[in-house]
Amino acid sequence: MPELSSRRRFLKKAAVASGGALLGAVGLNQVSPRIWREPLVFEPNGSYWARSQPPQNPPLTNDIAVDVAVLGGGFTGLSAAYYIRSISPQKRVVVLEAKGCGNGASGRNGAMVLTMTADRYMQFSPAPAIDKKIYDLTTENIRRLSKLSVATAIDCELETNGALQVLVTSDDVKAAKAYVEQARSLGMPVEFWDKQQLAGAIGTEVYEAGFFDPNGGHVHPMKLVHVFKRAAENAGAEIYENTVVAAIEEGRENILHTTGGHAIKAKSLVLATNAFTSRLGYFRNSFMPVREYVAMTQPCSEQQLAEIGWRMRVPFNDSRTEVFYLGLTRDNRIHIGGGSPNYVFNGGVGDASAAASHSAQLRRELARIYPKLSDVSFELAWDGVVDWSMDESPSVGYTGRYKNIFYGLGYSGHGVNLTSVFGRIIADLEAGREEPWTQYPFLNASLEYVPNEPFRWLGAQSQMAWYRLTES
Ligand SMILES: Cc1cc2nc3c(=O)[nH]c(=O)nc-3n(C[C@H](O)[C@H](O)[C@H](O)COP(=O)(O)OP(=O)(O)OC[C@H]3O[C@@H](n4cnc5c(N)ncnc54)[C@H](O)[C@@H]3O)c2cc1C
């Protein structure tokens, strides 16, 4: 009897304790954004691409009133500004960028120009006909990039020789074969390459097979930033750099406050702030700002490339969750990115020691893929932040009480091409035109819930530990 009652007491206490813990957790999740404010810090871009950063414009030095204020001078913001002015040349449109244009992911990435969205790449949704439309839309956008590069007279080194996904496991091979069969029946010109064909194109024999998309490509990302910057300015947008927006007062007319003490009144606001969006209090529960690493060799000689057998100038990424991706610059440098990402508590800034260990991991992977490059050293390495949504799906649309705040985010490492599709959609939405975009799943898509700190950090750590365990 006493034993039973003590067991009952224990169970009761345990129930109260776990209920309390749950309530505590829910409460902590709710108050967390007030306890841990995300830092409004913008680290300088130390990438290879940054060497080609366009000359910077002066910062904003007075109060202004505009039709549209675009926050963020990356692909999303600059393309949105370009398309808004192209549709409505009478509107005053300004872009406000915290540092220089291309300081975010747009000027630090892996340079792969891809069709589709991250969640539907090599994967059909329950609506394959829509997937095919997304394929056509994103393919057509790559042609637009090429035309815009010519129109602005800025050579962004766009090579449209296709893009490869190299397959690591036999399950990946099976899935890719099935995908290619269905895709081709829908008219998508993608191909399955066996091990031999793959080795003939990129030399290495470490992969089982490949998925080839002839519509993908490779670009110099910062030169593409320059294309959009010039296109936006030619269309009449004003761009202010080194101008940090610290706070937003929403209204029929939004008021933005800069750290320099200036106010911008804007009828429409475009949040093109990607992985930094939550630092302004928006979409905090829609994505995780995950840090990824990239490294670049010195130029390889023609003989070195011939020796490793990288004959076809196509970029490639592998099929692992902690994906590695490689590409060739015009002067034959090899860049490799990916591997284990890093999530810094509260979306904070990175640290140098993490960068060094990630660079070592990239070095090992390059030597594994191309043993003949074991002695080649990196000229430089850098990092960048990706706006990862839980299921890798992106969203573009409008928010706010007055539906005058437009946004595009959740690209999940697949935004070099998609960003300017979203820039175009944002311009249409800003002009009050929802068609033809209502048929696409990313219009005003609500993204899966991401908890606040410390749960976000805990979740990220355990997920990444799991990948490391299962994919090493
Ligand atoms: C390491 C890495 C590798 C990648 N590789 C690929 C790839 O190979 N292929 C691919 O398709 N995608 C890749 N991506 C993803 C792709 O680069 C992004 O999806 C894309 O660049 C996002 O562009 P954006 O304009 O939306 O954001 P960003 O380029 O990040 O621009 C946002 C801008 O907003 C500014 N900003 C933010 N807050 C404020 C503020 N408060 N005030 C003023 N300015 C502000 C920032 O300074 C920044 O310049 C990669 C990303 C990274 C980081």
The ligand as an SDF file (V2000), in Angstrom:
LIG
                    3D

 53 58  0  0  0  0  0  0  0  0999 V2000
   27.2870   29.5910  -49.4500 C   0  0  0  0  0  0  0  0  0  0  0  0
   26.0820   29.6390  -50.3350 C   0  0  0  0  0  0  0  0  0  0  0  0
   26.0430   28.8560  -51.4790 C   0  0  0  0  0  0  0  0  0  0  0  0
   24.9220   28.8990  -52.3130 C   0  0  0  0  0  0  0  0  0  0  0  0
   24.9600   28.2390  -53.5040 N   0  0  0  0  0  0  0  0  0  0  0  0
   23.9230   28.3560  -54.3770 C   0  0  0  0  0  0  0  0  0  0  0  0
   24.0030   27.7790  -55.6700 C   0  0  0  0  0  0  0  0  0  0  0  0
   25.0220   27.2290  -56.0650 O   0  0  0  0  0  0  0  0  0  0  0  0
   22.8960   27.8630  -56.4620 N   0  0  0  0  0  0  0  0  0  0  0  0
   21.7590   28.4930  -56.0670 C   0  0  0  0  0  0  0  0  0  0  0  0
   20.7830   28.5140  -56.8060 O   0  0  0  0  0  0  0  0  0  0  0  0
   21.6940   29.1090  -54.8470 N   0  0  0  0  0  0  0  0  0  0  0  0
   22.7440   29.0760  -54.0210 C   0  0  0  0  0  0  0  0  0  0  0  0
   22.6950   29.7360  -52.8260 N   0  0  0  0  0  0  0  0  0  0  0  0
   21.4900   30.5150  -52.4910 C   0  0  0  0  0  0  0  0  0  0  0  0
   21.4470   31.8760  -53.2040 C   0  0  0  0  0  0  0  0  0  0  0  0
   22.7040   32.4820  -53.1590 O   0  0  0  0  0  0  0  0  0  0  0  0
   20.3970   32.7530  -52.5000 C   0  0  0  0  0  0  0  0  0  0  0  0
   19.1550   32.0830  -52.5150 O   0  0  0  0  0  0  0  0  0  0  0  0
   20.2120   34.1190  -53.1490 C   0  0  0  0  0  0  0  0  0  0  0  0
   21.4320   34.7570  -53.3860 O   0  0  0  0  0  0  0  0  0  0  0  0
   19.3350   34.9920  -52.2600 C   0  0  0  0  0  0  0  0  0  0  0  0
   19.3160   36.2850  -52.7990 O   0  0  0  0  0  0  0  0  0  0  0  0
   18.5630   37.4510  -52.0200 P   0  0  0  0  0  0  0  0  0  0  0  0
   18.6920   38.6690  -52.8310 O   0  0  0  0  0  0  0  0  0  0  0  0
   17.2030   36.9930  -51.6680 O   0  0  0  0  0  0  0  0  0  0  0  0
   19.3490   37.5750  -50.6520 O   0  0  0  0  0  0  0  0  0  0  0  0
   20.7890   38.1840  -50.3150 P   0  0  0  0  0  0  0  0  0  0  0  0
   21.7070   38.0900  -51.4610 O   0  0  0  0  0  0  0  0  0  0  0  0
   21.2150   37.5670  -49.0370 O   0  0  0  0  0  0  0  0  0  0  0  0
   20.4920   39.7100  -50.1080 O   0  0  0  0  0  0  0  0  0  0  0  0
   19.8880   40.2300  -48.9540 C   0  0  0  0  0  0  0  0  0  0  0  0
   20.5050   41.6070  -48.7480 C   0  0  0  0  0  0  0  0  0  0  0  0
   19.7390   42.3010  -47.7810 O   0  0  0  0  0  0  0  0  0  0  0  0
   20.6170   43.1350  -47.0710 C   0  0  0  0  0  0  0  0  0  0  0  0
   19.9550   43.4680  -45.8000 N   0  0  0  0  0  0  0  0  0  0  0  0
   19.4800   42.5830  -44.8870 C   0  0  0  0  0  0  0  0  0  0  0  0
   18.9280   43.2280  -43.8450 N   0  0  0  0  0  0  0  0  0  0  0  0
   19.0410   44.5510  -44.1130 C   0  0  0  0  0  0  0  0  0  0  0  0
   18.6780   45.7250  -43.4010 C   0  0  0  0  0  0  0  0  0  0  0  0
   18.0840   45.6510  -42.1980 N   0  0  0  0  0  0  0  0  0  0  0  0
   18.9360   46.9250  -43.9590 N   0  0  0  0  0  0  0  0  0  0  0  0
   19.5270   47.0010  -45.1960 C   0  0  0  0  0  0  0  0  0  0  0  0
   19.9070   45.9170  -45.8970 N   0  0  0  0  0  0  0  0  0  0  0  0
   19.6670   44.7030  -45.3640 C   0  0  0  0  0  0  0  0  0  0  0  0
   21.8520   42.2750  -46.8830 C   0  0  0  0  0  0  0  0  0  0  0  0
   23.0060   43.0380  -46.6120 O   0  0  0  0  0  0  0  0  0  0  0  0
   21.9210   41.5400  -48.2210 C   0  0  0  0  0  0  0  0  0  0  0  0
   22.7960   42.1630  -49.1440 O   0  0  0  0  0  0  0  0  0  0  0  0
   23.7930   29.7100  -51.9650 C   0  0  0  0  0  0  0  0  0  0  0  0
   23.8350   30.4850  -50.8050 C   0  0  0  0  0  0  0  0  0  0  0  0
   24.9700   30.4730  -50.0050 C   0  0  0  0  0  0  0  0  0  0  0  0
   25.0130   31.3540  -48.7940 C   0  0  0  0  0  0  0  0  0  0  0  0
  1  2  1  0
  2  3  1  0
  2 52  2  0
  3  4  2  0
  4  5  1  0
  4 50  1  0
  5  6  2  0
  6  7  1  0
  6 13  1  0
  7  8  2  0
  7  9  1  0
  9 10  1  0
 10 11  2  0
 10 12  1  0
 12 13  2  0
 13 14  1  0
 14 15  1  0
 14 50  1  0
 15 16  1  0
 16 17  1  0
 16 18  1  0
 18 19  1  0
 18 20  1  0
 20 21  1  0
 20 22  1  0
 22 23  1  0
 23 24  1  0
 24 25  2  0
 24 26  1  0
 24 27  1  0
 27 28  1  0
 28 29  2  0
 28 30  1  0
 28 31  1  0
 31 32  1  0
 32 33  1  0
 33 34  1  0
 33 48  1  0
 34 35  1  0
 35 36  1  0
 35 46  1  0
 36 37  1  0
 36 45  1  0
 37 38  2  0
 38 39  1  0
 39 40  1  0
 39 45  2  0
 40 41  1  0
 40 42  2  0
 42 43  1  0
 43 44  2  0
 44 45  1  0
 46 47  1  0
 46 48  1  0
 48 49  1  0
 50 51  2  0
 51 52  1  0
 52 53  1  0
M  END
$$$$
